[in-house]
Amino acid sequence: MLIEIKDLIKNYRMDDVEVEALKTINLTIALNEYVAIMGPSGSGKSTLMNILGCLDTPTFGQYLFNDVDVSTLDDDSLSAMRNKEIGFVFQNFNLLPRMSALYNVEMPLMYAGVHKLERKERALKALERVGLLDRINHKPTELSGGQRQRVAIARALVSNPGILLADEPTGALDSKTGDEIMELFNKLHQEGNTVILITHEQEIADYAHRTIFIKDGSIHYDRPNVRKSETVTSI
């Protein structure tokens, strides 16, 4: 099992009051699953995303990633796991505005100490996967919103992570461009990537094969989605 969460609780202290953001969460995610984590603002889905992405740790309970108990790792080990195993895609792209698309995609490999020639080769392959080989020298300001998100996805892919973790990946895009980005995630999943979407939009969650709905810090439901291709319309 790629991810296993057991009796996970996450508490925060705010103004001397302890807030229980997540309440006894139990879930598993297998290799090559395509999962949406959905819920309204304040539901706890962002807290769960931060824990899945090794940006935070549980207060109680376990998070096992490839059988490694994440709560036992120190900051350096957590950072190494993030860089190697998790590719992040954010709503607002988080690209360096004055650098080329190629440089932005190479950046995680720079931090990992990968040699310059290998960095470029891997970045070019990642940009090819998202259909942007003809824009490698363009800066983010010279790209459309959809193209910027494709650069961000290529950056997430370049380290060959175990998970693509996408936080509201279409939130800054119009509906047509958003659909194109979601079709790209479908393609990447079909190529073998494990994809976890964080969203508050049902239309985006419907692209996944499974939806975990978080409400008031608890899993309200966890069920497979009816695929769009499986929907039959009566005439």
N, C-alpha and C positions, 0 to 999 in steps of 0.2 A: 504494500500500500504506500503510495507516495506521501499522503498526508493523513495523520490520525490525530484527532483532538479528543481528549478524554476529560470530562467533568471540568471544563475550563471556566474560570471566573476571572474577570478583570475589574478591579476597583480603582477609582481615582479619588483623590482628596481635593475638594474645592471649597475654599473658605471654611476650613475646619469641619466640613461635612463630607463623609465618605459616600461616594456615588458608585453604585454597582452597574457598570456599563455593560458587562456580559454576565449572564446568569446560567451557569452549569451547561455549557455548550458541549455537545457531543456530535462529531461528524467525521466522515472519512471521504477522501478524494483520491481516486485511483489515477495511475499514469494514463495520460492521453484522454482524460475526461474534459468536458467542456461545460463549465458550471457558471451560473450567474448567482451572485449574492445580492439580494434585493431587499429594500426596506426604505421607509420614510426617513427624513432627517431626524437625527437623534435616536435612531433605532438601535445603534450599536454596530452597524455594518462597516463603518470606517474603522472602528476599533478592531473588529475582527480582521479587516484587511491589513491593518498595521501589524497584527500578530502573525498572520499568514506570511507577510512580507519580511518578517524578522526585523521590523522597525520598532517593535515593542515586545514585551514578554508577559505571560500570564501572571496574575497574582496567586492563583491556585490552579491546580490541574496540570495537564501535560499537553504539549504540542510536539508530536513526533514527525520529523521530516526525514523520509528515507530511513526510518528507525532510529534517528538521532533525536534525543530529547533536547529541544531548543532551549528550554529553560535552564539547562546546565551550562550553556555556552557563555564565555565572557564576551566583552564588546568586540574584541578583535576577531574572534571566531564567528560572531554574528555577522560582522561586516564581510568577512570572507565568504560566508554562506550566501549572503545577499548578492554579492558580486558574481558568484559562480552559478548559483542555482535559480535566481529569480530575475526575470526581465520585467521592469516596470514601464507601464504606459500611462501617462497622466492626461487629464482633461486639457490642460493648458500647454502641453507639449514639452515644456522645460528645456528648450534648446538654447544654445549660445547664439545670440542674434548676429554677432559679427563674424561668425565662423561658418565655413561651408558645410553642406549636408554631409560630405565625406568625413570631415573633421569631427562633427557632432557624433557620428556613428562610431568612429574610432575611439572616442574618449574613454569608454569603460575599459578598453584594452590597454590604454595608456596607464591607467591606474593599476592594472593587473601586471604591468611590466612586460607586455608582449612586444616582440621586436617590430620595428617600423614596417618592414616589408610584409610580415605576416598580418599586422594590423590592417594595412591597406587592402590586402587580398581578402581578408574576412569581412571587412566593411563593405567592399564592393559586392561580395556575394550576398550580404544582407540587404543591400540596396536593390540588388537585382530581384531578390525574393519579393520585395514590395513594389516593384515596377518603377523604380526611380533612377535607373542607370544614366538617363539623359539629364539628370538634375544634380549630379554629384558636386559640382562646383558652385551651385547656387546657395546663397545665404537664406536663412529662414524668411527674411523680409521680402525675398524675391520669389517666394513660394506661396501657393494657395494654402488655406487651412487644411484641406485634405492631404496635400503634399507634405505639409509640416508634420501631420500626424503619421504619415507613412515613414518619414525620417525617424520619428520617435519610436515607431515599431521596429524599424531596422536596428536602431540603437539597442532596443530591448533584446533583439535576436542575436546580436553579434557575439555574445559570450556563450551561445548554445545552452541557455538555461533550462532547468527542469520545468519551470512554470513561466508563463506569460501572465502577469497580474495587471489588469487594465482597470483603472479607476475612472469611471465616467468617460470612456474614450471618445464619445461622440458629443459630449456636452457643449463644446465650443464650435460645433459644425452645424450647417444646415441639414435638413432631413435627407436630401439626395446624397450629399457627400457622406453623411453618417451611414447611410445604407451601404455605400461603397466600402467604407472602412470595415463595417461588420462582415461584408462578404470576404474581405481580406482575412479577417480573423477565422472565418469558416475555412478558407483555403489553408491557413497555417495549421489549424486543428487537423484537417485531413492529411497534412504532411507529417503529423506526429506530435505536434506541440500540445501540452496540457495548457488549457486556457481557463482563467478565472476572471470573470467580469464583475465589477462592483457597479451597481446602477440603481437608480430609483425609477427607471422607465420600463414599463412592461414590454414595450415594443423592442427594446434592446435585450432584455432578459429572454425574450422568445427565441432569439438566435441560438442560445445555448441549448444543451440537451437536458439540463437539469437546473431547477431553481431552488435555492435555499432562501427562504423569506425570513428576515429578522424583524422582530417587533418587541419593543421594550426590553431589549437585551437578551431575548430568548429566541430560539428557532420556532417560528410559528408554523411553518411547514417546510418539508424537503421532499420534492417530488420531480419525476421526469416531466419534460415538456413534450407536448404534442408538436412534432415537427411540422413546419409549414407545408412541406411536400406531402405530408400525410393527411392534411385537411381536405375533406371531400365536400364540395359544394353541390347541393341539390339543385336541379334545374326544374 
